[in-house]
Amino acid sequence: MATHHLTTPFTDEAIRKLQAGDIVYFDGTLFGIRDLTQIYMFDQNHEPPVSLAGMPCIHTAPSLKKVGDKWEKICVGTTTSTRMDRFSPDLIGQYGVKAIIGKGGLYEGSLKAMQEHAAVYLAIVGGSAALETQQVEEVEEVYWEHLHPEALYKFRVKDFGPLTVAMDSHGRNLFEEVKEKTRRKLPEIYKRLQIT
């Protein structure tokens, strides 16, 4: 297990070096997206007003307040990714996103897109919204404001992490590995507990 300190935009070479179980911190741009953002993009055919190529996207619906022309952060937390899995292969393949950050993981189609296009899934620890908020230095832009709090957010972050490489570009998926390990141990556990 290695620890990596990266800067956005992420290159294919940097992403291919990441292995499942590694820890990542990064500086630079982080885009925030959620269900409505992606429904607007993919189901309603709206092109993003900014390039996402090489960038990480975090699944979030942040609490922000607008003061004049600027948006100020209140809380930037992370939500579960699994329900947004259907958008992830196109987010990676069509728009060049290099990392998706969230909780709970994604499915096989997303993993295949990560292998094909050099991308990763970075898992964040649940309940870490206070830390995440501190690591967001500035809300640089809010695109599609009418969708707020599920708009497209451009954050500038510093030392964002720790993030675990839970799905890598080589086909490893820690969520599935843990499930398989648990399945193998179940008969022994049932036997020990005398459950038939």
Contact map, one row per residue, 1 for C-alpha under 8 A:
1110000000000000001011100000000000000000000000000000000000000000000000000000000000000000000000000000000000000000000000000000000000000000000000000000000000000000000000000000000000000000000000000000
1111000000000000000011100000000000000000000000000000000000000000000000000000000000000000000000000000000000000000000000000000000000000000000000000000000000000000000000000000000000000000000000000000
1111100000000000000001111000000000000000000000000000000000000000000000000000000000000000000000000000000000000000000000000000000000000000000000000000000000000000000000000000000000000000000000000000
0111110000000000000001111000000000000000000000000000000000000000000000000000000000000000000000000000000000000000000000000000000000000000000000000000000000000000000000000000000000000000000000000000
0011111000000000000000011110000000000000000000000000000000000000000000000000000000000000000000000000000000000000000000000000000000000000000000000000000000000010000000000000000000000000000000000000
0001111101000100000000011110000000000000000000000000000000000000000000000000000000000000000000000000000000000000000000000000000000000000000000000000000000000000000000000000000000000000000000000000
0000111111000000000000000111000000000000000000000000000000000000000000000000000000000000000000000000000000000000000000000000000000000000000000000000000000000000000000000000000000000000000000000000
0000011111000000000000000111100000000000000000000000011100000000000000000000000000000000000000000000000000000000000000000000000000000000000000000000000000000000000000000000000000000000000000000000
0000001111100000000000000001100000000000000000000000111000000000000000000000000000000000000000000000000000000000000000000000000000000000000000000000000000000000000000000000000000000000000000000000
0000011111110110000000000000000000000000000000000000011100000000000000000000000000000000000000000100000000000000000000000000000000000000000000000000000000000000000000000000000000000000000000000000
0000000011111110000000000000000000000000000000000000010000000000000000000000000000000000000000000000000000000000000000000000000000000000000000000000000000000000000000000000000000000000000000000000
0000000001111111000000000000000000000000000000000000000000000000000000000000000000000000000000000100000000000000000001100000000000000000000000000000000000000000000000000000000000000000000000000000
0000000000111111100000000000000000000000000000000000000000000000000000000000000000000000000000000000000000000000000000000000000000000000000000000000000000000000000000000000000000000000000000000000
0000010001111111110000000000000000000000000000000000000000000000000000000000000000000000000000000000000000000000000000000000000000000000000000000000000000000000000000000000000000000000000000000000
0000000001111111110000000000000000000000000000000000000000000000000000000000000000000000000000000100000000000000000001110000000000000000000000000000000000000000000000001000000000000000000000000000
0000000000011111111000000000000000000000000000000000000000000000000000000000000000000000000000000000000000000000000001100000000000000000000000000000000000000000000000011100000000000000000000000000
0000000000001111111000000000000000000000000000000000000000000000000000000000000000000000000000000000000000000000000000000000000000000000000000000000000000000000000000000000000000000000000000000000
0000000000000111111101000000000000000000000000000000000000000000000000000000000000000000000000000000000000000000000000000000000000000000000000000000000000000000000010011000000000000000000000000000
1000000000000001111111000000000000000000000000000000000000000000000000000000000000000000000000000000000000000000000000000000000000000000000000000000000000000000000010011100000000000000000000000000
0000000000000000011111000000000000000000000000000000000000000000000000000000000000000000000000000000000000000000000000000000000000000000000000000000000000000000000111110001110000000000000000000000
1100000000000000001111100000000000000000000000000000000000000000000000000000000000000000000000000000000000000000000000000000000000000000000000000000000000000000000111000000010000000000000000000000
1111000000000000011111110000000000000000000000000000000000000000000000000000000000000000000000000000000000000000000000000000000000000000000000000000000000000000000110000000000000000000000000000000
1111000000000000000011111000000000000000000000000000000000000000000000000000000000000000000000000000000000000000000000000000000000000000000000000000000000000000011110000000000000000000000000000000
0011110000000000000001111100000000000000000000000000000000000000000000000000000000000000000000000000000000000000000000000000000000000000000000000000000000000000111110000000000000000000000000000000
0011110000000000000000111110000000000000000000000000000000000000000000000000000000000000000000000000000000000000000000000000000000000000000000000000000000000011111000000000000000000000000000000000
0000111100000000000000011111000000000000000000000000000000000000000000000000000000000000000000000000000000000000000000000000000000000000000000000000000000001111100000000000000000000000000000000000
0000111100000000000000001111100000000000000000000000000000000000000000000000000000000000000000000000000000000000000000000000000000000000000000000000000000011111000000000000000000000000000000000000
0000001110000000000000000111110000000000000000000000000000000000000000000000000000000000000000000000000000000000000000000000000000000000000000000000000000011100000000000000000000000000000000000000
0000000110000000000000000011111000000000000000000000001100000000000000000000000000000000000000000000000000000000000000000000000000000000000000000000000001111000000000000000000000000000000000000000
0000000000000000000000000001111100000000000000000000001111000000000000000000000000000000000000000000000000000000000000000000000000000000000000000000000001111000000000000000000000000000000000000000
0000000000000000000000000000111110000000000000000001001111000000000000000000000000000000000000000000000000000000000000000000000000000000000000000000000111100000000000000000000000000000000000000000
0000000000000000000000000000011111000000000000000000000011111000000000000000000000000000000000000000000000000000000000000000000000000000000000000000001111100000000000000000000000000000000000000000
0000000000000000000000000000001111101100000000000000000011111000000000000000000000000000000000000000000000000000000000000000000000000000000000000000011110000000000000000000000000000000000000000000
0000000000000000000000000000000111111100000000000000000000111000000000000000000000010000000000000000000000000000000000000000000000000000000000000000011000000000000000000000000000000000000000000000
0000000000000000000000000000000011111110000000000000000000000000000000000000000000010000000000000000000000000000000000000000000000000000000000000000010000000000000000000000000000000000000000000000
0000000000000000000000000000000001111111000000000000000000000000000000000000000000000000000000000000000000000000000000000000000000000000000000000010011000000000000000000000000000000000000000000000
0000000000000000000000000000000011111111100000000000000000000000000000000000000000000000000000000000000000000000000000000000000000000000000000000010011100000000000000000000000000000000000000000000
0000000000000000000000000000000011111111111000000000000000000000000000000000000000000010000000000000000000000000000000000000000000000000000000000000000000000000000000000000000000000000000000000000
0000000000000000000000000000000000111111111100000000000000000000000000000000000000000000000000000000000000000000000000000000000000000000000000000000000000000000000000000000000000000000000000000000
0000000000000000000000000000000000011111111111000000000000000000000000000000000000000000000000000000000000000000000000000000000000000000000000000000000000000000000000000000000000000000000000000000
0000000000000000000000000000000000001111111111110000000000000000000000000000000000000000000000000000000000000000000000000000000000000000000000000000000000000000000000000000000000000000000000000000
0000000000000000000000000000000000000111111111000000000000000000000000000000000000000010000000000000000000000000000000000000000000000000000000000000000000000000000000000000000000000000000000000000
0000000000000000000000000000000000000111111110000000000000000000000000000000000000000000000000000000000000000000000000000000000000000000000000000000000000000000000000000000000000000000000000000000
0000000000000000000000000000000000000011111111000000000000000000000000000000000000000000000000000000000000000000000000000000000000000000000000000000000000000000000000000000000000000000000000000000
0000000000000000000000000000000000000001111111100000000000000000000000000000000000000000000000000000000000000000000000000000000000000000000000000000000000000000000000000000000000000000000000000000
0000000000000000000000000000000000000001110111110000000000000000000000000000000000000000000000000000000000000000000000000000000000000000000000000000000000000000000000000000000000000000000000000000
0000000000000000000000000000000000000000100011111000000000000000000000000000000000000000000000000000000000000000000000000000000000000000000000000000000000000000000000000000000000000000000000000000
0000000000000000000000000000000000000000100001111111000000000000000000000000000000000000000000000000000000000000000000000000000000000000000000000000000000000000000000000000000000000000000000000000
0000000000000000000000000000000000000000000000111110000000000000000000000000000000000000000000000000000000000000000000000000000000000000000000100000000000000000000000000000000000000000000000000000
0000000000000000000000000000000000000000000000011111000000000000000000000000000000000000000000000000000000000000000000000000000000000000000000000000000000000000000000000000000000000000000000000000
0000000000000000000000000000000000000000000000011111100000000000000000000000000000000000000000100000000000000000000000000000000000000000000000000000000000000000000000000000000000000000000000000000
0000000000000000000000000000001000000000000000010111111100000000000000000000000000000000000000111000000000000000000000000000000000000000000000000000000000000000000000000000000000000000000000000000
0000000010000000000000000000000000000000000000000011111000000000000000000000000000000000000000111100000000000000000000000000000000000000000000000000000000000000000000000000000000000000000000000000
0000000111100000000000000000000000000000000000000001111100000000000000000000000000000000000000011100000000000000000000000000000000000000000000000000000000000000000000000000000000000000000000000000
0000000111000000000000000000111000000000000000000001111110000000000000000000000000000000000000011110000000000000000000000000000000000000000000000000000000000000000000000000000000000000000000000000
0000000101000000000000000000111000000000000000000001011111000000000000000000000000000000000000001111100000000000000000000000000000000000000000000000000000000000000000000000000000000000000000000000
0000000000000000000000000000011110000000000000000000001111100000000000000000000000000000000000001011100000000000000000000000000000000000000000000000000000000000000000000000000000000000000000000000
0000000000000000000000000000011110000000000000000000000111110000000000000000010000000000000000000001110000000000000000000000000000000000000000000000000000000000000000000000000000000000000000000000
0000000000000000000000000000000111000000000000000000000011111000000000000000011110000000000000000001110000000000000000000000000000000000000000000000000000000000000000000000000000000000000000000000
0000000000000000000000000000000111000000000000000000000001111100000000000001111000000000000000000000000000000000000000000000000000000000000000000000010000000000000000000000000000000000000000000000
0000000000000000000000000000000111000000000000000000000000111110000000000001111000000000000000000000000000000000000000000000000000000000000000000001111000000000000000000000000000000000000000000000
0000000000000000000000000000000000000000000000000000000000011111000000001111100000000000000000000000000000000000000000000000000000000000000000000000110000000000000000000000000000000000000000000000
0000000000000000000000000000000000000000000000000000000000001111100000001111000000000000000000000000000000000000000000000000000000000000000000000000100000000000000000000000000000000000000000000000
0000000000000000000000000000000000000000000000000000000000000111110000111110000000000000000000000000000000000000000000000000000000000000000000000000000000000000000000000000000000000000000000000000
0000000000000000000000000000000000000000000000000000000000000011111000111100000000000000000000000000000000000000000000000000000000000000000000000000000000000000000000000000000000000000000000000000
0000000000000000000000000000000000000000000000000000000000000001111111110000000000000000000000000000000000000000000000000000000000000000000000000000000000000000000000000000000000000000000000000000
0000000000000000000000000000000000000000000000000000000000000000111111110000000000000000000000000000000000000000000000000000000000000000000000000000000000000000000000000000000000000000000000000000
0000000000000000000000000000000000000000000000000000000000000000011111000000000000000000000000000000000000000000000000000000000000000000000000000000000000000000000000000000000000000000000000000000
0000000000000000000000000000000000000000000000000000000000000000011111100000000000000000000000000000000000000000000000000000000000000000000000000000000000000000000000000000000000000000000000000000
0000000000000000000000000000000000000000000000000000000000000000011111110000000000000000000000000000000000000000000000000000000000000000001000000000000000000000000000000000000000000000000000000000
0000000000000000000000000000000000000000000000000000000000000001111011111000000000000000000000000000000000000000000000000000000000000000001111000000000000000000000000000000000000000000000000000000
0000000000000000000000000000000000000000000000000000000000000001111001111100000000000000000000000000000000000000000000000000000000000000011000000000000000000000000000000000000000000000000000000000
0000000000000000000000000000000000000000000000000000000000000111100000111111000000000000000000000000000000000000000000000000000000001000011000000000000000000000000000000000000000000000000000000000
0000000000000000000000000000000000000000000000000000000000000111100000011111000000000000000000000000000000000000000000000000000000001000000000000000000000000000000000000000000000000000000000000000
0000000000000000000000000000000000000000000000000000000000000111000000001111100000000000000000000000000000000000000000000000000011001000000000000000000000000000000000000000000000000000000000000000
0000000000000000000000000000000000000000000000000000000000011110000000001111110000000000000000000000000000000000000000000000000011011000000000000000000000000000000000000000000000000000000000000000
0000000000000000000000000000000000000000000000000000000000011100000000000011111000000000000000000000000000000000000000000000001111011000000000000000000000000000000000000000000000000000000000000000
0000000000000000000000000000000000000000000000000000000001111000000000000001111100000000000000000000011000000000000000000001010010000000000000000000000000000000000000000000000000000000000000000000
0000000000000000000000000000000000000000000000000000000000111000000000000000111110000000000000000000011000000000000000000000000000000000000000000000000000000000000000000000000000000000000000000000
0000000000000000000000000000000000000000000000000000000000100000000000000000011111100000000000000000011110000000000000000000000000000000000000000000000000000000000000000000000000000000000000000000
0000000000000000000000000000000000000000000000000000000000100000000000000000001111111000000000000000011111000000000000000000000000000000000000000000000000000000000000000000000000000000000000000000
0000000000000000000000000000000000000000000000000000000000000000000000000000000111111000000000000000001111100000000000000000000000000000000000000000000000000000000000000000000000000000000000000000
0000000000000000000000000000000000000000000000000000000000000000000000000000000111111100000000000000000000000000000000000000000000000000000000000000000000000000000000000000000000000000000000000000
0000000000000000000000000000000001100000000000000000000000000000000000000000000011111111000000000000000000000000000000000000000000000000000000000000000000000000000000000000000000000000000000000000
0000000000000000000000000000000000000000000000000000000000000000000000000000000011111111100000000000000001100100000000000000000000000000000000000000000000000000000000000000000000000000000000000000
0000000000000000000000000000000000000000000000000000000000000000000000000000000000111111100000000000000000000000000000000000000000000000000000000000000000000000000000000000000000000000000000000000
0000000000000000000000000000000000000100010000000000000000000000000000000000000000011111111000000000000000000000000000000000000000000000000000000000000000000000000000000000000000000000000000000000
0000000000000000000000000000000000000000000000000000000000000000000000000000000000011111111100000000000000000100000000000000000000000000000000000000000000000000000000000000000000000000000000000000
0000000000000000000000000000000000000000000000000000000000000000000000000000000000001111111111000000000000001101110000000000000000000000000000000000000000000000000000000000000000000000000000000000
0000000000000000000000000000000000000000000000000000000000000000000000000000000000000011111111100000000000000000000000000000000000000000000000000000000000000000000000000000000000000000000000000000
0000000000000000000000000000000000000000000000000000000000000000000000000000000000000011111111111000000000000000000000000000000000000000000000000000000000000000000000000000000000000000000000000000
0000000000000000000000000000000000000000000000000000000000000000000000000000000000000001111111111100000000000000110010100000000000000000000000000000000000000000000000000000000000000000000000000000
0000000000000000000000000000000000000000000000000000000000000000000000000000000000000000111111111000000000000000100010000000000000000000000000000000000000000000000000000000000000000000000000000000
0000000000000000000000000000000000000000000000000000000000000000000000000000000000000000111111110000000000000000000000000000000000000000000000000000000000000000000000000000000000000000000000000000
0000000000000000000000000000000000000000000000000011100000000000000000000000000000000000011111111000000000000000000000000000000000000000000000000000000000000000000000000000000000000000000000000000
0000000000000000000000000000000000000000000000000001111000000000000000000000000000000000001111111100000000000000000010000000000000000000000000000000000000000000000000000000000000000000000000000000
0000000000000000000000000000000000000000000000000001111110000000000000000000000000000000001110111111000000000000000000100000000000000000000000000000000000000000000000000000000000000000000000000000
0000000001010010000000000000000000000000000000000000111100000000000000000000000000000000000100011111000000000000000001110000000000000000000000000000000000000000000000000000000000000000000000000000
0000000000000000000000000000000000000000000000000000001110000000000000000000000000000000000000001111100000000000000000111100000000000000000000000000000000000000000000000000000000000000000000000000
0000000000000000000000000000000000000000000000000000000111100000000000000000000000000000000000001111110000000000000000011100000000000000000000000000000000000000000000000000000000000000000000000000
0000000000000000000000000000000000000000000000000000000111100000000000000000000000000000000000000011111000000000000000001111000000000000000000000000000000000000000000000000000000000000000000000000
0000000000000000000000000000000000000000000000000000000001100000000000000000011110000000000000000001111110000000000000001111000000000000000000000000000000000000000000000000000000000000000000000000
0000000000000000000000000000000000000000000000000000000000000000000000000000011111000000000000000000111110000000000000000011110000000000000000000000000000000000000000000000000000000000000000000000
0000000000000000000000000000000000000000000000000000000000000000000000000000000111000000000000000000011111000000000000000010000000000000000000000000000000000000000000000000001000000000000000000000
0000000000000000000000000000000000000000000000000000000000000000000000000000000111000000000000000000011111100000000000001010000000000000000000000000000000000000000001100000001000000000000000000000
0000000000000000000000000000000000000000000000000000000000000000000000000000000011001000000000000000000111110110000000001000000000000000000000000000000000000000000000000000000000000000000000000000
0000000000000000000000000000000000000000000000000000000000000000000000000000000001001000000000000000000011111110000000000000000000000000000000000000000000000000000000000000000000000000000000000000
0000000000000000000000000000000000000000000000000000000000000000000000000000000000000000000000000000000001111111000000000000000000000000000000000000000000000000000000000000000000000000000000000000
0000000000000000000000000000000000000000000000000000000000000000000000000000000000000000100000000000000000111111100000000000000000000000000000000000000000000000000000000000000000000000000000000000
0000000000000000000000000000000000000000000000000000000000000000000000000000000000001001100000000000000001111111110000000000000000000000000000000000000000000000000000000000000000000000000000000000
0000000000000000000000000000000000000000000000000000000000000000000000000000000000000000000000000000000001111111111000000000000000000000000000000000000000000000000000111010100000000000000000000000
0000000000000000000000000000000000000000000000000000000000000000000000000000000000000000100000000000000000011111111100000000000000000000000000000000000000000000000000000010000000000000000000000000
0000000000000000000000000000000000000000000000000000000000000000000000000000000000000000100110000000000000001111111111100000000000000000000000000000000000000000000000000000000000000000000000000000
0000000000000000000000000000000000000000000000000000000000000000000000000000000000000000100100000000000000000111111111110000000000000000000000000000000000000000000000011110000000000000000000000000
0000000000000000000000000000000000000000000000000000000000000000000000000000000000000000000000000000000000000011111111100000000000000000000000000000000000000000000000011110000000000000000000000000
0000000000000000000000000000000000000000000000000000000000000000000000000000000000000000000000000000000000000001111111000000000000000000000000000000000000000000000000001000000000000000000000000000
0000000000000000000000000000000000000000000000000000000000000000000000000000000000000000000110010000000000000000111111100000000000000000000000000000000000000000000000001000000000000000000000000000
0000000000010011000000000000000000000000000000000000000000000000000000000000000000000000000000000100000000000000111111110000000000000000000000000000000000000000000000001000000000000000000000000000
0000000000010011000000000000000000000000000000000000000000000000000000000000000000000000000100001110000000000000111011111000000000000000000000000000000000000000000000011000000000000000000000000000
0000000000000010000000000000000000000000000000000000000000000000000000000000000000000000000000000111000000000000010001111100000000000000000000000000000000000000000011111000000000000000000000000000
0000000000000000000000000000000000000000000000000000000000000000000000000000000000000000000000000011110011000000000000111110000000000000000000000000000000000000000011110000000000000000000000000000
0000000000000000000000000000000000000000000000000000000000000000000000000000000000000000000000000011110000000000000000011111000000000000000000000000000000000000001111100000000000000000000000000000
0000000000000000000000000000000000000000000000000000000000000000000000000000000000000000000000000000111110000000000000001111100000000000000000000000000000000000001111000000000000000000000000000000
0000000000000000000000000000000000000000000000000000000000000000000000000000010000000000000000000000111000000000000000000111110100000000000000000000000000000000111100000000000000000000000000000000
0000000000000000000000000000000000000000000000000000000000000000000000000000000000000000000000000000001000000000000000000011111100000000000000000000000000000000001000000000000000000000000000000000
0000000000000000000000000000000000000000000000000000000000000000000000000000010000000000000000000000001000000000000000000001111110000000000000000000000000000000000000000000000000000000000000000000
0000000000000000000000000000000000000000000000000000000000000000000000000000100000000000000000000000000000000000000000000000111111000000000000000000000000000000000000000000000000000000000000000000
0000000000000000000000000000000000000000000000000000000000000000000000000000100000000000000000000000000000000000000000000001111111110000000000000000000000000000000000000000000000000000000000000000
0000000000000000000000000000000000000000000000000000000000000000000000000011110000000000000000000000000000000000000000000000011111111000000000000000000000000000000000000000000000000000000000000000
0000000000000000000000000000000000000000000000000000000000000000000000000011100000000000000000000000000000000000000000000000001111111100000000000000000000000000000000000000000000000000000000000000
0000000000000000000000000000000000000000000000000000000000000000000000000000000000000000000000000000000000000000000000000000000111111110000000000000000000000000000000000000000000000000000000000000
0000000000000000000000000000000000000000000000000000000000000000000000000001100000000000000000000000000000000000000000000000000111111111000000000000000000000001100000000000000000000000000000000000
0000000000000000000000000000000000000000000000000000000000000000000000001111100000000000000000000000000000000000000000000000000011111111000000000000000000000000000000000000000000000000000000000000
0000000000000000000000000000000000000000000000000000000000000000000000000000000000000000000000000000000000000000000000000000000001111111100000000000000000000000000000000000000000000000000000000000
0000000000000000000000000000000000000000000000000000000000000000000000000000000000000000000000000000000000000000000000000000000000111111100000000000000000001111000000000000000000000000000000000000
0000000000000000000000000000000000000000000000000000000000000000000000000000000000000000000000000000000000000000000000000000000000011111111000000000000000111101000000000000000000000000000000000000
0000000000000000000000000000000000000000000000000000000000000000000000000000000000000000000000000000000000000000000000000000000000000111111000000000000000111100000000000000000000000000000000000000
0000000000000000000000000000000000000000000000000000000000000000000000011000000000000000000000000000000000000000000000000000000000000001111100000000000000111000000000000000000000000000000000000000
0000000000000000000000000000000000000000000000000000000000000000000001111000000000000000000000000000000000000000000000000000000000000001111111000000000011110000000000000000000000000000000000000000
0000000000000000000000000000000000000000000000000000000000000000000000100000000000000000000000000000000000000000000000000000000000000000011111000000000011110000000000000000000000000000000000000000
0000000000000000000000000000000000000000000000000000000000000000000000100000000000000000000000000000000000000000000000000000000000000000001111100000000011100000000000000000000000000000000000000000
0000000000000000000000000000000000000000000000000000000000000000000000100000000000000000000000000000000000000000000000000000000000000000001111111000001111000000000000000000000000000000000000000000
0000000000000000000000000000000000000000000000001000000000000000000000000000000000000000000000000000000000000000000000000000000000000000000011111000001111000000000000000000000000000000000000000000
0000000000000000000000000000000000000000000000000000000000000000000000000000000000000000000000000000000000000000000000000000000000000000000001111111001100000000000000000000000000000000000000000000
0000000000000000000000000000000000000000000000000000000000000000000000000000000000000000000000000000000000000000000000000000000000000000000001111111001100000000000000000000000000000000000000000000
0000000000000000000000000000000000000000000000000000000000000000000000000000000000000000000000000000000000000000000000000000000000000000000000011111001000000000000000000000000000000000000000000000
0000000000000000000000000000000000011000000000000000000000000000000000000000000000000000000000000000000000000000000000000000000000000000000000011111111000000000000000000000000000000000000000000000
0000000000000000000000000000000000000000000000000000000000001000000000000000000000000000000000000000000000000000000000000000000000000000000000011111111000000000000000000000000000000000000000000000
0000000000000000000000000000000000000000000000000000000000001110000000000000000000000000000000000000000000000000000000000000000000000000000000000011111000000000000000000000000000000000000000000000
0000000000000000000000000000000011111000000000000000000000011100000000000000000000000000000000000000000000000000000000000000000000000000000000000011111100000000000000000000000000000000000000000000
0000000000000000000000000000000111011000000000000000000000001000000000000000000000000000000000000000000000000000000000000000000000000000000001111111111110000000000000000000000000000000000000000000
0000000000000000000000000000001110001000000000000000000000000000000000000000000000000000000000000000000000000000000000000000000000000000000001111000011111000000000000000000000000000000000000000000
0000000000000000000000000000001110000000000000000000000000000000000000000000000000000000000000000000000000000000000000000000000000000000001111100000001111100000000000000000000000000000000000000000
0000000000000000000000000000111100000000000000000000000000000000000000000000000000000000000000000000000000000000000000000000000000000000001111100000000111110000000000000000000000000000000000000000
0000000000000000000000000000111100000000000000000000000000000000000000000000000000000000000000000000000000000000000000000000000000000001111110000000000011111000000000000000000000000000000000000000
0000000000000000000000000011110000000000000000000000000000000000000000000000000000000000000000000000000000000000000000000000000000000001111100000000000001111100000000000000000000000000000000000000
0000000000000000000000000111110000000000000000000000000000000000000000000000000000000000000000000000000000000000000000000000000000000011110000000000000000111111000000000000000000000000000000000000
0000000000000000000000000111000000000000000000000000000000000000000000000000000000000000000000000000000000000000000000000000000000000011100000000000000000011111000000000000000000000000000000000000
0000100000000000000000001110000000000000000000000000000000000000000000000000000000000000000000000000000000000000000000000000000000000010000000000000000000001111100000000000000000000000000000000000
0000000000000000000000001110000000000000000000000000000000000000000000000000000000000000000000000000000000000000000000000000000000010011000000000000000000001111111000000000000000000000000000000000
0000000000000000000000011100000000000000000000000000000000000000000000000000000000000000000000000000000000000000000000000001000000010000000000000000000000000011111000000000000000000000000000000000
0000000000000000000000111000000000000000000000000000000000000000000000000000000000000000000000000000000000000000000000000001000000000000000000000000000000000001111100000000000000000000000000000000
0000000000000000000000111000000000000000000000000000000000000000000000000000000000000000000000000000000000000000000000000111100000000000000000000000000000000001111110000000000000000000000000000000
0000000000000000000111110000000000000000000000000000000000000000000000000000000000000000000000000000000000000000000000000111000000000000000000000000000000000000011111000000000000000000000000000000
0000000000000000011111110000000000000000000000000000000000000000000000000000000000000000000000000000000000000000000000011110000000000000000000000000000000000000001111110000000000000000000000000000
0000000000000000000110000000000000000000000000000000000000000000000000000000000000000000000000000000000010000000000000011110000000000000000000000000000000000000000111110001111000000000000000000000
0000000000000000000100000000000000000000000000000000000000000000000000000000000000000000000000000000000010000010000000011100000000000000000000000000000000000000000011111011110000000000000000000000
0000000000000001011100000000000000000000000000000000000000000000000000000000000000000000000000000000000000000010011000111000000000000000000000000000000000000000000011111111100000000000000000000000
0000000000000011011000000000000000000000000000000000000000000000000000000000000000000000000000000000000000000010011111110000000000000000000000000000000000000000000000111111000000000000000000000000
0000000000000001001000000000000000000000000000000000000000000000000000000000000000000000000000000000000000000000011000000000000000000000000000000000000000000000000000011111000000000000000000000000
0000000000000000000000000000000000000000000000000000000000000000000000000000000000000000000000000000000000000011011000000000000000000000000000000000000000000000000000111111100000000000000000000000
0000000000000000000100000000000000000000000000000000000000000000000000000000000000000000000000000000000000000000000000000000000000000000000000000000000000000000000001111111110000000000000000000000
0000000000000000000100000000000000000000000000000000000000000000000000000000000000000000000000000000000000000010000000000000000000000000000000000000000000000000000001110011111110000000000000000000
0000000000000000000110000000000000000000000000000000000000000000000000000000000000000000000000000000000000000000000000000000000000000000000000000000000000000000000001100001111111000000000000000000
0000000000000000000000000000000000000000000000000000000000000000000000000000000000000000000000000000000110000000000000000000000000000000000000000000000000000000000001000000111111100000000000000000
0000000000000000000000000000000000000000000000000000000000000000000000000000000000000000000000000000000000000000000000000000000000000000000000000000000000000000000000000000111111110000000000000000
0000000000000000000000000000000000000000000000000000000000000000000000000000000000000000000000000000000000000000000000000000000000000000000000000000000000000000000000000000111111111000000000000000
0000000000000000000000000000000000000000000000000000000000000000000000000000000000000000000000000000000000000000000000000000000000000000000000000000000000000000000000000000011111111100000000000000
0000000000000000000000000000000000000000000000000000000000000000000000000000000000000000000000000000000000000000000000000000000000000000000000000000000000000000000000000000001111111110000000000000
0000000000000000000000000000000000000000000000000000000000000000000000000000000000000000000000000000000000000000000000000000000000000000000000000000000000000000000000000000000111111111000000000000
0000000000000000000000000000000000000000000000000000000000000000000000000000000000000000000000000000000000000000000000000000000000000000000000000000000000000000000000000000000011111111100000000000
0000000000000000000000000000000000000000000000000000000000000000000000000000000000000000000000000000000000000000000000000000000000000000000000000000000000000000000000000000000001111111110000000000
0000000000000000000000000000000000000000000000000000000000000000000000000000000000000000000000000000000000000000000000000000000000000000000000000000000000000000000000000000000000111111111000000000
0000000000000000000000000000000000000000000000000000000000000000000000000000000000000000000000000000000000000000000000000000000000000000000000000000000000000000000000000000000000011111111000000000
0000000000000000000000000000000000000000000000000000000000000000000000000000000000000000000000000000000000000000000000000000000000000000000000000000000000000000000000000000000000001111111110000000
0000000000000000000000000000000000000000000000000000000000000000000000000000000000000000000000000000000000000000000000000000000000000000000000000000000000000000000000000000000000000111111111000000
0000000000000000000000000000000000000000000000000000000000000000000000000000000000000000000000000000000000000000000000000000000000000000000000000000000000000000000000000000000000000011111111100000
0000000000000000000000000000000000000000000000000000000000000000000000000000000000000000000000000000000000000000000000000000000000000000000000000000000000000000000000000000000000000000111111110000
0000000000000000000000000000000000000000000000000000000000000000000000000000000000000000000000000000000000000000000000000000000000000000000000000000000000000000000000000000000000000000111111111000
0000000000000000000000000000000000000000000000000000000000000000000000000000000000000000000000000000000000000000000000000000000000000000000000000000000000000000000000000000000000000000011111111111
0000000000000000000000000000000000000000000000000000000000000000000000000000000000000000000000000000000000000000000000000000000000000000000000000000000000000000000000000000000000000000001111111111
0000000000000000000000000000000000000000000000000000000000000000000000000000000000000000000000000000000000000000000000000000000000000000000000000000000000000000000000000000000000000000000111111110
0000000000000000000000000000000000000000000000000000000000000000000000000000000000000000000000000000000000000000000000000000000000000000000000000000000000000000000000000000000000000000000011111110
0000000000000000000000000000000000000000000000000000000000000000000000000000000000000000000000000000000000000000000000000000000000000000000000000000000000000000000000000000000000000000000001111111
0000000000000000000000000000000000000000000000000000000000000000000000000000000000000000000000000000000000000000000000000000000000000000000000000000000000000000000000000000000000000000000001111111
0000000000000000000000000000000000000000000000000000000000000000000000000000000000000000000000000000000000000000000000000000000000000000000000000000000000000000000000000000000000000000000001100111
